[in-house]
Amino acid sequence: MNSLVTPDWGLVLWTTVSFFVLFLLLAKFAWKPIMSAITERERSIEDSLLKAEAAKEEMARLTNENEALLKQARAERDVILHEAKKVKDQIVSDAKETAHKEAARMIELARVEINNQKAIAMADVKNQVATLSLEIAEKVLKQQLADQKKQDELVSQLLKEVKL
Amino acid sequence: MYKSSILKSKIFRGLQIFCVFLTLTAFLTPAFAQEKPTQELENGTEKKFEPSEVILEHIADSHYFHIGGEIAFPLPVILYTDKGLEIFSSEHFDHGHANYAGKYHTYSLVNDKVTITDGSGSLTDLSITRNIVSMWMSIILLLIIFLSVASAYKKREGQAPKGLQSFMEPIILFVRDDIARPNIGYKYQRFMPVLLTMFFFIWINNLIGLVPFFPGGSNLTGNIAVTLVLSVITLFMVNLNGNKHYWAHVFIPADVPKWIWPLWWVIELVGIISKPFALMIRLFANITAGHIIVLSLISLIFVFKSIAIAPVSVAFVVFMDVLELLVAALQAFIFTLLTALFIGTAIEEAHH
C-alpha cells in the first residue's frame, strides 16, 4: 500500500516533460486555431443576427415609407384629378360661352344679310313693279289714246291743267 | 412497426455494448489465470490466491507492457546511478527471475522495482515504464485528434462543424462556457489552452485506463506521480497568476490583528498547498478505487475457485465499467473545474 502513494520520480519527470510538450504542441497547433475559429464564427453569427435584425427594421421602415409615399401619391392624384376636372369644366363652360357668342354674332350677321338681301329683293321687286306698271300704263294709254277724240280731250285737259 | 424496429435497434445496441464489455472483462481473466501456475511453480506447493497482491500489481506501474496472457513487451530501463547512466531492456530481468549486470552495478527487479543487487550505491529509476508508454500513446492520440480538428476548422472556416470536429466542439465549448468562463471571469481566454489540455489529457487517460488489454491496461491517472504533476501545475498556475489582492489577503490581511498574522500565514500556506493536494488525492483515489473494485470483482472468481461465480462478477464489472465511464469524464471535469476556480480566486479583483 505504501508503494501506491509514493510518487515514482521517474514517472514524475517523464509526466512533466510529456505534459509540457503536449501542452505546447496543442496550445500552438490546436487550441489557438480552434478557439480563434470558434470565436470568429460566434462573432460572425452574432453579426449576422444583428444585421438580419437591422435589415428587418430597415425593411419595416421602407414599407412604412412606401405606404406613406403611396398615400401621398394618392392624395396628390386626387388633387390633380380635382384640378383637372375644374379646368375641364372651365374649358367646357368657356367653350360654351364662346360658341354662344359666335352663334349670336352669326345670327346677327345672317339677319343683316337677310335684311340686305330683302332690301335688294324689294328694290328689285319695286323696279319690276315700276317697269310693269309703266308697261301697263303704256299699254293702257296706248289703248285709251287709240282714237283721235280721246287724245284731243286729254291734250285739252292737260293744257287746262298747265298754268302759265 | 416503425416504433418496434426502433425498440429492437435500441435493445440490439444495448446488447452490443454488453457484449463489448463481456469481451473486455473476458480478456482480463487469462491474465489472472497465468498468475497462479507461476506462483505454484515458484514455491513448488500450491499457494493461496492473494487478491490484494494481484490487484496492487495491476494497479502499480511496471517495466513490462502486458498485452494479455503470457505476452508482454519488455520496456527500456533507464537508471541514473551514482556512477552514471545505464540504459538496457527490461527483458534481461526475465520478469524478476534474473539479475542484470550493468556497467556499474548488478541490478535485480523486486516487485517490479529496480534495485541494486548488493545494496551498494544509489539509483534513480527513469525507465520508460508501462505508464509512460501509455501516456505517450494517449498524447499521440490527443495530437492526432486535435490537430485534425484544428485543420478542419481551417478548412471549413465559418462553416458548421462536421464529423470529429462537431463531436469535439461541444466539449471544447463546455470547458470554455461551464468551466473557464464562470470561474475565471473575463480573463478566461489566457487559461483556455492549459485547461483544455488538462481536461482532455485526464479524460482520455481515464478512458484508456478502463480498457483492460493492450492499448490500455495501465493506470496512469490513478498513479500518484501523475496526479502530483498535474496538481503541481495547478499550484503554479494559481500562485504565479495571483494578483496583488490575492497576495495581500495572504500576507497582510485587513481586519486581522497584527499579532495573529504569523498564525494566519501558516493557515494560508496550508490552504495554498492543500487545494492542489486535494486535487491530487481526489483524482488518484477515484481512478485507483475504480480499478481496485473491478479487479476485486474479477478476483472473486479465483477466490471462490468457481466458474459459477463468473456471471455475477461479470455483471458487477459491467456495472462498474459503465460507472467508471461516468467517473472518467466526471473526474476530468472536477479537476479542471477546481483548477479554474482556484485561478479565479487568485486573479479576482478586490470586491469589498
Interface residues (C-beta under 8 A of the other chain):
Chain A: M1 S3 L4 V5 T6 P7 D8 W9 G10 L11 V12 L13 W14 T15 T16 S18 F19 V21 L22 F23 L25 L26 A27 F29 A30 W31 K32 P33 I34 M35 A37 I38 E40 R41 S44
Chain B: L56 I59 A60 D61 I78 N111 K113 T124 D125 L126 S127 I128 T129 N131 I132 M135 W136 I139 L142 L143 F146 L147 V149 A150 Y153 K154 E157 G158 E169 I172 L173 R176 Q189 M192 P193 V194 L196 T197 F201 N223 I224 A225 V226 L228 V229 L230 I233 F284 T288
